[in-house]
């Protein structure tokens, strides 16, 4: 069963403050501030959400893109660099999920994890690989947030809202939704979900939605305001890439007026 949560986030869980530790370009920084910056809560004594690791899901073949999807350029930078930037704004640790040669990602200086129980398990195998890597991280991380490499427009409060909704509902997972469409790979997973995912993969069931239903995941709606680009827009083809770049350019142009 999947439970849907709509409306605005609770201030106590959507206002996580994480210092800016990322390397970004001026165009992308400006774009993200226009698109995704949540309102800052004025309430005192805001509790901090649990430690969370971000996992960039970069293991797909990207055939409709012509291959090499993580390194296709958007605004002059690889898609994966945009997604790493978005994830770093919300997560305490970052990892990359891929079964390719780790040297391909050397410039990012991040841990690269492979699918579990073996390569070729699809995105759900990547999620299990990320959950399996949590014990090796410092700080006692119990939560994993997943970010598809083809989805560069991510609300800055996504992780806080999703973990908050999952904790409030007593569930080990939550996923994002926008205008009635579920985005199962933009999600958070507690380490306790690993056993259920492993059992599902052992049954040759690789459906991410199936795993979310099995753990009773919470769906959280993310609305979009005037002058904002739609969050969770997937870039699967060269035409998609061109369209998103045009939106990015137009919004930055509007902000400069």
N, C-alpha and C positions, 0 to 999 in steps of 0.2 A: 504493500500500500504506500502511495506517495501522498504526502500532505502538502497542500499549497498554502503559502503565506504571501499576502499581498499588502500593499500600502508602504508607508515610509518605515525606515529602520528605527529601532529604538536607539536613542542617543547614547545610551550606556554601552552599546555594542558596535556602533558604526563609526566611532570617532577615534579609533586607534591612532596613536601618534608614534610614527616611526621616523627616525632621523634619515635625512637624505644621504644615502650611502652609494648611490648609483652614478654611473657615468652616462650622461645623456646629451643629446644634441639640442640646440635651441629651438628648432622647429618642432621636434617631438615634445619637448617640455611644454611649449606653449600650447600645442594641440591637446595634450593631456589635461592641462589646467582648464582649458575651455570645455573639454568634453566630460570629464569624469570626476572632478573634485567635489567631494561631498560637503554639505554644510557643516560647519564646526559647531559642536554643542557648547552651550554656555553653562551647562550644569556642572557643579563641583563634584569632586570625588568620583570621577568616572573610572570604573574598574577596567583593568587591562585584559584583553582577551588572551587565551592560552597561546603559548609558543606554537608557531606553525611553519612548516617547510613548504616552499613552492616547488612544483614540478612542472617543467615545460615539456609538454607532450610533442616531441619532434620526431616520432618514429614512423610516420606515414610515408608512403611511397610518393605521394603527390603527383600521380600520373596525369590528372587533368590539368595540372600546372606545367607539365612537361618535365617533372622531376625536380629534385633539389629544392623543394619548397621552403625549408627553413632559411635559405640564403637568397631567396628572391628579394629584390630591393623594393622598399616602400619609402618614399621621401629620402632616397639616397642611402638608406641603411637596410640591412637584412631584416626580414620579418622577425626572426628569432631575437634580434637585438631589441626590437620594439616590445616584444612580449616579456623578455627578461626585465626590461625597464619597468613595465607595468607591475610585474610580480614583485620586484624588489621594493616597491613602494609599500607593500603590504605584508611581506613575509620576513621571517628571521633568518632563514636559510633558503638557498636555491639549489635545485638539481635539474638536470636535463635527462629526459627519457628518450633513449635511442639505441638501436641495435647496430648502428653504423660504427666505423672506426672512431674511437674517442678523439683522435687527433684533429678531426674535422671541427671540433668545438673547443680547441685549445685556447683560442683567443679570449674565451669567456671565463676561463679559470674556475669552472664549476664541475662538481661531481656528475659523471654520466652513469646512469643506471640502465640496465637492460630489462627486458620483459621477464616476468616470472609466470609460470615455472620455467619457461624456455622462450627464446625469441620466436616472433611470429604469432603472438597471441592477441594482436590488435591493441587498441587503447586500454582495454581493461587489464591486459597483461602489463602495460606500462604503469597503471595505477598500482597494481600489486607489487611491481618492482619498486615503486616509490615508497609504499608502505613498509616493505621489507627493509628498506634502507634507513628508516627512522631511528632504530636503536643505535646506529653508528654515529648519529649526530649528537653534538653537545646540547645541554640545556634541558634534556628530557622532553623532547618534542613528541606530542601525541597526535597532532593534526597535520594532514597533508592537503594542500590546495592545488588543484590541477588547472593548468592554463594551456589550451591548445595553441600550437605555434601559428595556426592560420587565423587567429582571432586577436588582433592587436588592440582593439578598442574595448578596454576593460574598466568598469567603474572602480574608482579608488577605494570605495567602501565595500567591494564585493566580498572579500575574505571576512571582514568583521561582521557583516550582515549574515553571511551564510553560517559561520560558526555560531553566532548568537542565536539564529533560528534553530539550529540543530540542538544546541544545549537546552534552549527553552523547551523544545519538544521531547527531549530525552532520547534523541536519535543519533546514530553515528555517522550521518552524512546529510548533506544538503546540496542543492544545485540551483543554478540561476535560470530564470525565465524572463522573457520579454515579449510583450504584446501577444500572449497566448502561445508562444513557441518555447519549448523547453530546450535548455542547453546543458545536456548531461555532462559534458566534459569540462564545463566551467563550474567546478564543484569543490566541496571540501569533504574529506574522509577522515574519520577517527581510525586509529590503528586497529581498533576492535573489529572493523569491517573486513580486515584481511582474511580471516578464516572463511567468511561467507564467500568472498570473491574467489579464493582458492578452490573452494568446493564447486563453485559454478564453472570455473575454467576446467576443472577435472572432468566435468560433465560435457565438455566441449561446447559450452554456452558462453560466447564472448560478448554478449549484449551489455553495454554499460547501463542502459535503462533497466535491464533485468536485475542487475546487481543493486541499483538504487531502490527498486521496488522491494527487493528481498530484505533490505535493512530498514525499510520504512522511511526513506529519505524525505526531507522537507523541501518543497519547491518555494523559492523566494522570487517575487516579481521585482524587476528593476525598470521603472518607467523612464522615459526620456523627455526632457524639457525642450522648450522652443530654442532653436539655435544650436541644438546638440545633435551629434551623429548617433545613430542607433548603436547601442552596445552589443557586443557579441556577434558582430558581423563577420561571417566566415569568408575567407579568401581562398577559393578553390581553383580558380582559373585565371589566366592572364587578364581577362576582361574584368573580373572581380577586383584584381589588383589596381587596374586603371581607374575603376569607379571609386574605390576607397581613397586613392590618392587625390582624385578630383574633389571629393568631399573634404578631405583634410585641407587642401589648398584654399577652398572657398571659405571655410570656417576661419582659417587664419587670416584671410583677407578681410573678412567682416570684423574680426577683432582689432585689426589695425586701423579701422576707420575712425 
